[in-house]
Amino acid sequence: MNAEELRTLQAPFKAKYREDPASARILSRASGSLLHDRPACRIESTFGSTTVGLHPAAGGDGSDKCSIDMLLEALIGCAGLTFNLVATAMSIPFKSVKVIAEADGDIRGALGVAKEVPVGMTQMRLRFEVDSPATDEQIALLIKQTERYCVVFQSLRTPPPVDISVQRIST
């Protein structure tokens, strides 16, 4: 896809959202069910199912995805797509781009071994390995625009409020 094709694809959406901002509101949703035979959760989506289990550092055997893996995959997917869209819109060519995400944390927090250790990742890094004839200035602008428009990156950088609720059901 080139810049003109991308503009043509997105033009009707942008026009609609400018005229009716409320129509741009979206609801994303995912759900999962806990497994009975082991500590794991099966996530079902229109794209298939994934089982999320314990990280090997917490007792998992490595056969299931860990939620940290999925967080990094979401970041890579969003940042990679955003980079691709921005490069296309700006007509900046690239031969290849690899997106790598890493996260550091201390599992003692999640296991309740050390109360002073935070639960969760304490540092994340996102790196783009870019093979492109573009100038350094163009690549810097691409990264700046990717950072600005990547939904997952921005959601991690400025976290939205997260509410938790319980609904009891009987079967």
N, C-alpha and C positions, 0 to 999 in steps of 0.2 A: 504494500500500500504506500502511496506517496502522499505528500502534504495536501494536495488538492482533493484526492479521494477521501482522506480523513476529514477534511473540512466539510465535504459534501455529506459524508456519513453523519457527522455530528450536528450539522446546521439546523435540521428541523428540531432536534432536542433542545439546543441552545435557545432557539427562537421561542419554543413553547415555554421553557423555564423562565425566560425574561418576561414573557407576557403573563404567565401564571406561576409565580414562585412556589405556591403551595404544591403544584404538581411535581416539583423536584424532590419532595420529601420521600424517602425510601425507608422500608423496614427490612432489615436483614434478619434471618432467623436460622438457628441450628438447634438440633435436639439430640439427645443421647439417652441410652438405657444402660443401667448398671448390669454387669454380668454377675451370676450367682456362684460360678465355680472358681472365681479368682478376683482380685481387686483390679477391675478394668471397667471401661465404659465403651459401649459401641455407639459410634456416631453414624447416623443414617442421613444421607442427602440424595439429591437427584443425581449426584455424580458417583454414587456408590457408598460403601461403608468403610469405616476405619475404626480399629480398636485402639484405644488409648490405655496404656498401662503404666506400670512403675518403671522409672528410669533405672538402669542397672545399678546406679549408685545408691538406690533406695530399695534394692531387692528384686528388681525386674530381671528377666532373663534376656532382654533385648529383642524379643520377638514382636513386641507391640511398639507403636509409636509412643513417644512421651509428649506431654502437652508442650514442653519447651521446644521440641522439634517442630510441632505444628505452628507455634508462634513464630519461629524463625522462617518456616516455609511461607506463612502468610506475609511476612515482611518482605521476603525475597520475591514472591509472586507479585505483590503490589508495586514494589520499587522497580522491579524489572519491567513490568507492563508500563508503568508511568514513564520510565526512562525511554522505552521504545516509542511511546506516543509522543513525548516531547521531541525526541530526535526526528521523528517523522514530520511533526508539525513545523519544525525549524529547518527541515531538509538537510539535516546533518547526517552524513552516511557513517556507517560502521561496518566493519568486517565481522567482528564478533564482540559480544559483551557477556561476561560471566559475573553473576551477582553472588556474593558470599556474605552470609550473616553468621555471627558468633555471639554467644552470650556466656557470661561468667556468673557464677553464683556459688553459694555454700549450702550444700544439701542438709547440713545440720539444722538449719532453721526450719525447713519443711518437716524434718523428722522429729522436731521438738527436743533435740539433743542439747542445744545451746540457745537459751532464750534471748541472748543478746545478738544473735545472728539473724539478719532479716530473712523472711520467707520470700523467695522470688529471686529473680535475676538482679544483679547489682550493676552490671555493665553490659552493654550491647554494642556491637560494631557491625557496620554495613560497608562492604567494599565492592567497588565495581572494577573489574579488570577489562579495560577497553582497548580494542584494536580498531583504530579509526584514523583516517587521514585528516580529521578535524583538528583545528588549532587548540592549544591549551585553553584559550579563552572560551572557545565554543564548548569544550568539555566541561569547564567550570560552570558555565551557564546551564548546561544540561543537568549537572548535578544539583545546582541551586533550584532549578525548576522541578526536578524530580522530588527533591526534599519538600518543596512547597505544596505539590499536588498529590503526593502519595498519601492516601487515606490511612493506611496502617501505620506508616511512619508518624504522621501527625497525631494519630490516636494514642500512640505510645509516648510521644513527646509531651503531649498535653492530654492526659487521660480524661475521658468523660466520666461523669458519675456512674457508678454501677450499683444498682439496687438488687437486693436478694429477697425473694419471697418464697413461701411454701403454700402449696395448695394440696390439702389432703384429699385423697380419692379412695373410694372403696370399689373393689372389683367383685 
